[in-house]
């Protein structure tokens, strides 16, 4: 379990970096009216892959960790929702990370249906930016620094 938590923690740095780079790349491509290149596809795909891997690791931790789903049966709903730390780990962080992955996935899927560069970059820019904002909003920063 501890190894899985360590992997989840270290992989999170890669996820934040990948989502930030992909978001900036999409915004620069859209605002700069650049031509969509194979490197843009690879950046978006890499981001999709690392976020999904992180989600899978996080879901495993959520279901086996005492701070995850077990927190509700151990502490009760009112205690979990009344305690900001328990609420962060049992509700807020998992929910926002799932929403983040949904935004990344929708953005990636929608960009593939577009035929020209502008709309491709626009889909990535909109959905990856929303994903980045959700991601940054519920990272347990006290664990990072």
C-alpha positions as CSV (number, residue, x, y, z in Angstrom):
1,X,0.0,0.0,0.0
2,X,2.8,2.4,0.9
3,X,4.5,1.7,-2.4
4,X,1.3,2.5,-4.3
5,X,0.9,5.8,-2.4
6,X,4.5,6.7,-3.2
7,X,4.0,6.0,-6.9
8,X,0.8,8.0,-6.8
9,X,2.6,10.9,-5.2
10,X,5.6,10.9,-7.6
11,X,3.4,10.3,-10.6
12,X,1.4,13.4,-9.6
13,X,4.3,15.6,-10.5
14,X,4.4,14.2,-14.0
15,X,0.6,14.6,-14.3
16,X,0.8,18.3,-13.3
17,X,3.7,18.9,-15.6
18,X,2.1,17.1,-18.6
19,X,-1.3,18.8,-18.2
20,X,0.4,22.2,-17.8
21,X,2.6,21.7,-20.9
22,X,-0.3,20.3,-23.0
23,X,-2.5,23.3,-21.9
24,X,0.1,25.8,-22.7
25,X,0.9,24.1,-26.0
26,X,-2.8,24.1,-27.0
27,X,-3.3,27.8,-25.9
28,X,-0.2,28.8,-27.9
29,X,-1.3,26.9,-30.9
30,X,-4.8,28.3,-30.8
31,X,-3.9,31.9,-30.0
32,X,-0.9,31.9,-32.3
33,X,-2.9,30.3,-35.1
34,X,-0.3,27.6,-35.6
35,X,-0.6,24.5,-37.7
36,X,-1.4,21.4,-35.8
37,X,1.6,19.1,-35.9
38,X,2.4,15.5,-34.9
39,X,4.2,16.8,-31.8
40,X,0.9,18.4,-30.7
41,X,-0.9,15.1,-31.1
42,X,1.8,13.3,-29.1
43,X,1.7,15.9,-26.3
44,X,-2.1,15.6,-26.0
45,X,-1.9,11.8,-26.1
46,X,0.9,11.6,-23.5
47,X,-1.2,13.8,-21.2
48,X,-4.2,11.6,-21.7
49,X,-2.3,8.5,-20.9
50,X,-0.5,9.8,-17.7
51,X,-3.8,11.2,-16.3
52,X,-5.5,7.9,-16.9
53,X,-2.7,5.9,-15.2
54,X,-2.9,8.3,-12.2
55,X,-6.6,7.9,-12.0
56,X,-6.3,4.1,-11.9
57,X,-3.7,4.2,-9.2
58,X,-5.8,6.7,-7.3
59,X,-8.9,4.6,-7.5
60,X,-7.0,1.6,-6.1
61,X,-5.8,3.7,-3.2
62,X,-9.3,5.2,-2.6
63,X,-10.8,1.7,-2.2
64,X,-8.1,0.3,0.1
65,X,-7.0,3.3,2.1
66,X,-8.5,4.2,5.5
67,X,-8.7,7.8,4.3
68,X,-10.7,6.9,1.2
69,X,-14.0,5.0,1.0
70,X,-13.3,3.3,4.4
71,X,-13.4,6.7,6.1
72,X,-17.2,6.8,5.7
73,X,-17.7,3.6,7.6
74,X,-15.0,4.3,10.2
75,X,-15.9,7.9,10.9
76,X,-19.5,8.3,9.7
77,X,-20.7,10.7,7.0
78,X,-21.2,13.7,9.3
79,X,-17.6,13.4,10.7
80,X,-16.1,13.0,7.2
81,X,-18.0,16.0,5.9
82,X,-17.3,18.1,9.0
83,X,-13.6,17.5,9.0
84,X,-11.8,19.3,6.2
85,X,-8.9,16.9,6.0
86,X,-11.1,13.8,5.9
87,X,-13.4,15.5,3.4
88,X,-10.5,16.4,1.1
89,X,-9.2,12.8,0.9
90,X,-12.6,11.0,0.9
91,X,-14.6,13.4,-1.3
92,X,-13.1,16.5,-2.8
93,X,-9.8,15.2,-4.1
94,X,-11.2,12.0,-5.7
95,X,-14.2,13.8,-7.2
96,X,-12.1,16.7,-8.7
97,X,-9.5,14.3,-10.1
98,X,-12.2,12.3,-11.8
99,X,-13.6,15.5,-13.3
100,X,-10.1,16.5,-14.4
101,X,-9.7,13.2,-16.2
102,X,-13.2,13.6,-17.8
103,X,-12.2,17.1,-19.1
104,X,-8.9,15.8,-20.5
105,X,-10.6,12.8,-22.1
106,X,-13.4,14.9,-23.6
107,X,-10.9,17.5,-24.9
108,X,-8.8,14.8,-26.5
109,X,-11.7,13.0,-28.1
110,X,-13.3,16.2,-29.4
111,X,-10.1,17.5,-30.9
112,X,-9.7,14.3,-32.9
113,X,-13.0,15.0,-34.7
114,X,-11.9,18.4,-35.9
115,X,-10.3,18.5,-39.4
116,X,-8.3,21.8,-39.2
117,X,-5.8,23.2,-36.8
118,X,-7.8,26.1,-35.2
119,X,-10.7,23.9,-33.9
120,X,-8.3,21.2,-32.8
121,X,-6.3,23.5,-30.7
122,X,-9.4,25.2,-29.4
123,X,-10.9,21.9,-28.1
124,X,-7.6,21.0,-26.4
125,X,-7.2,24.5,-25.0
126,X,-10.7,24.7,-23.5
127,X,-10.9,21.3,-22.0
128,X,-7.3,20.9,-20.9
129,X,-7.5,24.3,-19.2
130,X,-10.6,23.3,-17.3
131,X,-8.8,20.0,-16.4
132,X,-5.8,21.9,-15.2
133,X,-7.9,24.2,-13.0
134,X,-9.7,21.3,-11.5
135,X,-6.4,19.5,-10.9
136,X,-4.7,22.4,-9.2
137,X,-7.8,23.1,-7.1
138,X,-7.7,19.9,-5.1
139,X,-4.1,18.7,-4.9
140,X,-3.3,18.1,-1.3
141,X,-0.6,20.8,-1.3
142,X,0.4,20.1,2.3
143,X,1.6,16.7,1.2
144,X,3.6,18.1,-1.6
145,X,5.7,20.7,0.3
